[in-house]
Every structure is written in structure tokens, then in C-alpha cells.
Amino acid sequence: MDYFSERKQTVEFITHREGESEVRISYWAIAAVDFPNGINKGQEIELKGKSIFKFTDSKISEIEDFS
């Protein structure tokens, strides 16, 4: 099932620090179905968020998502 008729996720910027990287994103979509939370089919959705990737021994050891 397609939940969105259109969608776009854009990386706004990336910040690298010792042992971690932060990625800020913006997300835009148009709902293709009615959602139980009150979002209706055809409604535009816009979100901002970030993910923080932590590294240990050059491998991702933890991911934190915020929106």
C-alpha cells in the first residue's frame, strides 16, 4: 500500500564531530490515504528532523532519530 502520493526527503546539512555525525532533514509529502491520527487523503505534510549517528571503531554503533 502506498501511504503517500508524493514525497520528498531533503538533507539540509550534515555536521561531523569527533565520534558522531548529525544529519538534519526536511520531509514533505501528500497523504494518499486517511490516517487514524486525523491526517486526510490529499493533505500536505511537512516535518523537520535530525538523526545522530555515533561511531565506534569506524562503524555506526548507535542512531538517534528526532522529529
N, CA, C and O atoms as a MOPAC input file, in Angstrom:
PM7 MOZYME 1SCF
protein

 N      0.84900 1    -1.17900 1     0.00000 1
 C      0.00000 1     0.00000 1     0.00000 1
 C      0.89000 1     1.23600 1     0.00000 1
 O      1.85900 1     1.31400 1     0.75600 1
 N      0.55900 1     2.19300 1    -0.84500 1
 C      1.26700 1     3.46900 1    -0.86800 1
 C      0.55800 1     4.44400 1     0.07200 1
 O     -0.62100 1     4.75200 1    -0.10500 1
 N      1.29200 1     4.92000 1     1.06800 1
 C      0.72500 1     5.85000 1     2.03400 1
 C      0.81200 1     7.29500 1     1.57200 1
 O      0.10400 1     8.16200 1     2.08400 1
 N      1.69100 1     7.55400 1     0.59400 1
 C      1.88200 1     8.92000 1     0.10000 1
 C      1.86000 1     8.92300 1    -1.42100 1
 O      2.46600 1     8.06600 1    -2.06500 1
 N      1.15400 1     9.89700 1    -1.98800 1
 C      1.11200 1    10.00300 1    -3.44800 1
 C      2.35800 1    10.70800 1    -3.97700 1
 O      2.78100 1    10.46500 1    -5.10700 1
 N      2.93400 1    11.56700 1    -3.17000 1
 C      4.20100 1    12.23800 1    -3.48500 1
 C      4.96200 1    12.39300 1    -2.18200 1
 O      4.36300 1    12.52500 1    -1.11500 1
 N      6.28400 1    12.37600 1    -2.27300 1
 C      7.08400 1    12.63100 1    -1.07700 1
 C      8.50100 1    13.03100 1    -1.47800 1
 O      9.00500 1    12.66500 1    -2.54000 1
 N      9.12000 1    13.79900 1    -0.58100 1
 C     10.48100 1    14.25900 1    -0.82800 1
 C     11.18500 1    14.44600 1     0.50900 1
 O     10.68200 1    15.13300 1     1.39700 1
 N     12.33700 1    13.83800 1     0.63900 1
 C     13.17100 1    13.99800 1     1.83200 1
 C     14.45700 1    14.67300 1     1.38800 1
 O     15.11400 1    14.21900 1     0.45100 1
 N     14.81500 1    15.76100 1     2.06500 1
 C     15.98700 1    16.54100 1     1.69000 1
 C     16.94100 1    16.66400 1     2.86600 1
 O     16.52900 1    17.00200 1     3.97600 1
 N     18.20800 1    16.39300 1     2.62400 1
 C     19.23300 1    16.62300 1     3.64300 1
 C     19.53400 1    18.11600 1     3.64600 1
 O     19.97400 1    18.66900 1     2.63800 1
 N     19.29800 1    18.76100 1     4.77600 1
 C     19.54000 1    20.20100 1     4.90100 1
 C     21.01400 1    20.47800 1     5.15900 1
 O     21.60900 1    21.34400 1     4.51700 1
 N     21.60300 1    19.74400 1     6.09600 1
 C     23.04900 1    19.83900 1     6.32800 1
 C     23.52300 1    18.67900 1     7.17900 1
 O     22.73700 1    18.00600 1     7.84600 1
 N     24.82400 1    18.46400 1     7.13900 1
 C     25.47500 1    17.41300 1     7.92000 1
 C     26.59100 1    18.05900 1     8.72900 1
 O     27.37700 1    18.84500 1     8.19800 1
 N     26.65900 1    17.72700 1    10.01000 1
 C     27.72300 1    18.21600 1    10.87800 1
 C     28.49500 1    17.01400 1    11.40800 1
 O     27.91300 1    16.09600 1    11.98700 1
 N     29.80300 1    17.03000 1    11.20700 1
 C     30.66100 1    15.95400 1    11.70600 1
 C     31.39900 1    16.44600 1    12.95200 1
 O     31.96400 1    17.53900 1    12.97200 1
 N     31.37900 1    15.61600 1    13.97900 1
 C     32.12700 1    15.87700 1    15.21300 1
 C     32.89400 1    14.60700 1    15.57400 1
 O     32.69000 1    13.55200 1    14.97500 1
 N     33.75400 1    14.72400 1    16.53900 1
 C     34.52300 1    13.56400 1    16.99200 1
 C     33.57000 1    12.44500 1    17.43600 1
 O     32.84100 1    12.60000 1    18.41600 1
 N     33.57900 1    11.33500 1    16.72200 1
 C     32.78600 1    10.17700 1    17.10400 1
 C     31.32500 1    10.20100 1    16.71500 1
 O     30.60200 1     9.25000 1    17.01400 1
 N     30.85600 1    11.27000 1    16.04800 1
 C     29.44900 1    11.29600 1    15.63200 1
 C     29.21600 1    12.26100 1    14.48300 1
 O     30.00400 1    13.17700 1    14.24600 1
 N     28.12900 1    12.03800 1    13.78300 1
 C     27.67600 1    12.92900 1    12.71300 1
 C     26.19200 1    13.19800 1    12.91300 1
 O     25.42900 1    12.30200 1    13.27400 1
 N     25.79300 1    14.44100 1    12.67300 1
 C     24.38800 1    14.84100 1    12.79100 1
 C     23.87800 1    15.21900 1    11.41100 1
 O     24.50100 1    16.00700 1    10.69900 1
 N     22.73200 1    14.64700 1    11.04100 1
 C     22.12000 1    14.91200 1     9.74400 1
 C     20.75800 1    15.55100 1     9.98900 1
 O     19.89800 1    14.95500 1    10.63800 1
 N     20.55900 1    16.77000 1     9.46700 1
 C     19.26300 1    17.46400 1     9.58000 1
 C     18.51800 1    17.27800 1     8.26800 1
 O     19.07900 1    17.44900 1     7.18600 1
 N     17.23700 1    16.92300 1     8.38400 1
 C     16.43600 1    16.67700 1     7.18000 1
 C     15.12400 1    17.44900 1     7.22700 1
 O     14.63600 1    17.83000 1     8.29000 1
 N     14.57100 1    17.66500 1     6.03300 1
 C     13.20100 1    18.14400 1     5.91900 1
 C     12.45300 1    17.10800 1     5.08400 1
 O     13.01400 1    16.50300 1     4.17000 1
 N     11.18900 1    16.91900 1     5.41300 1
 C     10.37500 1    15.90600 1     4.75300 1
 C      9.05700 1    16.54200 1     4.34700 1
 O      8.42600 1    17.24200 1     5.14000 1
 N      8.64600 1    16.29800 1     3.11600 1
 C      7.39000 1    16.81800 1     2.58300 1
 C      6.67600 1    15.66900 1     1.88500 1
 O      7.30400 1    14.87300 1     1.18700 1
 N      5.36500 1    15.58300 1     2.07500 1
 C      4.59900 1    14.52600 1     1.42300 1
 C      3.14200 1    14.93000 1     1.28700 1
 O      2.67300 1    15.86400 1     1.93800 1
 N      2.43600 1    14.20900 1     0.42600 1
 C      0.98600 1    14.32700 1     0.29600 1
 C      0.39700 1    12.95600 1     0.62300 1
 O      0.75400 1    11.95300 1     0.00600 1
 N     -0.50200 1    12.92600 1     1.59200 1
 C     -1.10800 1    11.66900 1     2.03200 1
 C     -1.95900 1    11.05300 1     0.92100 1
 O     -2.74200 1    11.73900 1     0.26400 1
 N     -1.79000 1     9.76200 1     0.73000 1
 C     -2.57700 1     9.04100 1    -0.27700 1
 C     -3.75600 1     8.30900 1     0.34900 1
 O     -4.61200 1     7.77900 1    -0.35900 1
 N     -3.79800 1     8.28100 1     1.67600 1
 C     -4.87500 1     7.60900 1     2.41800 1
 C     -5.22100 1     8.45800 1     3.63600 1
 O     -4.46700 1     9.35300 1     4.01500 1
 N     -6.36600 1     8.16900 1     4.24200 1
 C     -6.71200 1     8.78600 1     5.51700 1
 C     -5.96800 1     8.04000 1     6.62800 1
 O     -5.98800 1     6.80900 1     6.67000 1
 N     -5.31600 1     8.77700 1     7.52100 1
 C     -4.58200 1     8.18400 1     8.64000 1
 C     -5.42700 1     8.27300 1     9.91200 1
 O     -6.23600 1     9.19100 1    10.04900 1
 N     -5.25100 1     7.33200 1    10.84300 1
 C     -6.03000 1     7.34000 1    12.08700 1
 C     -5.78800 1     8.57500 1    12.96000 1
 O     -6.62300 1     8.90400 1    13.80300 1
 N     -4.65200 1     9.26500 1    12.76700 1
 C     -4.33400 1    10.43400 1    13.59500 1
 C     -4.99400 1    11.71700 1    13.08900 1
 O     -4.75100 1    12.79300 1    13.63400 1
 N     -5.83100 1    11.61000 1    12.04600 1
 C     -6.55400 1    12.77800 1    11.55600 1
 C     -6.01100 1    13.37600 1    10.27100 1
 O     -6.64500 1    14.26000 1     9.69500 1
 N     -4.86200 1    12.92300 1     9.80600 1
 C     -4.34500 1    13.38300 1     8.51400 1
 C     -5.19800 1    12.74600 1     7.42800 1
 O     -5.38500 1    11.52900 1     7.40500 1
 N     -5.71100 1    13.57500 1     6.53400 1
 C     -6.62600 1    13.10000 1     5.49900 1
 C     -5.94400 1    12.95300 1     4.14300 1
 O     -4.94500 1    13.61200 1     3.85400 1
 N     -6.50700 1    12.07400 1     3.32200 1
 C     -6.02100 1    11.87700 1     1.96200 1
 C     -5.96400 1    13.23000 1     1.25100 1
 O     -6.91900 1    14.00500 1     1.29800 1
 N     -4.82800 1    13.50700 1     0.59100 1
 C     -4.64200 1    14.76300 1    -0.12800 1
 C     -4.00900 1    15.86500 1     0.71400 1
 O     -3.61000 1    16.90000 1     0.18100 1
 N     -3.91300 1    15.65100 1     2.02100 1
 C     -3.33500 1    16.66500 1     2.91100 1
 C     -1.81400 1    16.68200 1     2.78600 1
 O     -1.17000 1    15.63800 1     2.68400 1
 N     -1.25600 1    17.88900 1     2.79700 1
 C      0.19000 1    18.07200 1     2.73800 1
 C      0.78800 1    17.92300 1     4.14000 1
 O      0.22900 1    18.40900 1     5.12300 1
 N      1.92700 1    17.24600 1     4.20900 1
 C      2.61800 1    17.00800 1     5.47600 1
 C      4.03400 1    17.56700 1     5.35200 1
 O      4.72000 1    17.30800 1     4.36400 1
 N      4.46900 1    18.32700 1     6.34700 1
 C      5.83900 1    18.83200 1     6.38200 1
 C      6.43300 1    18.56400 1     7.75500 1
 O      5.82400 1    18.88100 1     8.77700 1
 N      7.62000 1    17.98100 1     7.77400 1
 C      8.30600 1    17.66700 1     9.02000 1
 C      9.77300 1    18.07000 1     8.92500 1
 O     10.35100 1    18.11000 1     7.83900 1
 N     10.35600 1    18.36300 1    10.06100 1
 C     11.80200 1    18.59000 1    10.16700 1
 C     12.31300 1    17.58300 1    11.18400 1
 O     11.59400 1    17.22000 1    12.11500 1
 N     13.52500 1    17.13900 1    11.01600 1
 C     14.07200 1    16.18400 1    11.95700 1
 C     15.57500 1    16.12300 1    11.86900 1
 O     16.20500 1    16.80600 1    11.06100 1
 N     16.13300 1    15.29100 1    12.71700 1
 C     17.57200 1    15.06200 1    12.67100 1
 C     17.85800 1    13.64200 1    13.13000 1
 O     17.10400 1    13.04900 1    13.90200 1
 N     18.96400 1    13.11900 1    12.63500 1
 C     19.47400 1    11.82300 1    13.06500 1
 C     20.91400 1    12.03500 1    13.50000 1
 O     21.67300 1    12.75000 1    12.84600 1
 N     21.27900 1    11.41100 1    14.60200 1
 C     22.65200 1    11.46700 1    15.09300 1
 C     23.22000 1    10.05000 1    15.00800 1
 O     22.68600 1     9.11000 1    15.59700 1
 N     24.30400 1     9.92400 1    14.26700 1
 C     24.98600 1     8.65000 1    14.09900 1
 C     26.24600 1     8.67000 1    14.95500 1
 O     27.09000 1     9.55100 1    14.79300 1
 N     26.37900 1     7.71300 1    15.85900 1
 C     27.57300 1     7.61200 1    16.70700 1
 C     28.41700 1     6.44700 1    16.20300 1
 O     27.90000 1     5.41300 1    15.78200 1
 N     29.72700 1     6.64800 1    16.25700 1
 C     30.66100 1     5.67700 1    15.68900 1
 C     31.60600 1     5.12200 1    16.74300 1
 O     32.09000 1     5.84100 1    17.61700 1
 N     31.85300 1     3.82700 1    16.63500 1
 C     32.85100 1     3.14400 1    17.44100 1
 C     33.66900 1     2.26900 1    16.48900 1
 O     33.10400 1     1.46800 1    15.74400 1
 N     34.97700 1     2.41500 1    16.51100 1
 C     35.85900 1     1.65300 1    15.61600 1
 C     35.44000 1     1.79000 1    14.15200 1
 O     35.41300 1     0.80800 1    13.41100 1
 N     35.11400 1     3.01800 1    13.74600 1
 C     34.74400 1     3.35300 1    12.36000 1
 C     33.45300 1     2.68800 1    11.88700 1
 O     33.20900 1     2.60600 1    10.68300 1
 N     32.62600 1     2.21200 1    12.81600 1
 C     31.33800 1     1.61700 1    12.46900 1
 C     30.24000 1     2.33300 1    13.23700 1
 O     30.46600 1     2.80900 1    14.35000 1
 N     29.05400 1     2.41200 1    12.64800 1
 C     27.91300 1     3.01700 1    13.34700 1
 C     27.56900 1     2.14000 1    14.54000 1
 O     27.30300 1     0.94800 1    14.38800 1
 N     27.57600 1     2.73300 1    15.72100 1
 C     27.27800 1     1.97900 1    16.93200 1
 C     25.93400 1     2.37100 1    17.55500 1
 O     25.38600 1     1.65000 1    18.38900 1
 N     25.41300 1     3.53400 1    17.12900 1
 C     24.13400 1     3.99600 1    17.68400 1
 C     23.52500 1     5.02900 1    16.73900 1
 O     24.23900 1     5.82500 1    16.13000 1
 N     22.20200 1     5.00800 1    16.62500 1
 C     21.46900 1     6.00400 1    15.84400 1
 C     20.36000 1     6.54200 1    16.70500 1
 O     19.59500 1     5.78200 1    17.29900 1
 N     20.27000 1     7.87500 1    16.77500 1
 C     19.17900 1     8.54300 1    17.48300 1
 C     18.41400 1     9.38200 1    16.46600 1
 O     19.01600 1    10.16700 1    15.73200 1
 N     17.09800 1     9.22400 1    16.41700 1
 C     16.25000 1     9.98000 1    15.49300 1
 C     15.34800 1    10.91600 1    16.27500 1
 O     14.77600 1    10.53600 1    17.29600 1
 N     15.22400 1    12.14900 1    15.78500 1
 C     14.37500 1    13.16700 1    16.39100 1
 C     13.55600 1    13.82800 1    15.29100 1
 O     14.08600 1    14.17800 1    14.23700 1
 N     12.26100 1    13.99700 1    15.54200 1
 C     11.42200 1    14.72300 1    14.56900 1
 C     10.34000 1    15.48300 1    15.28200 1
 O      9.53300 1    16.15500 1    14.64100 1

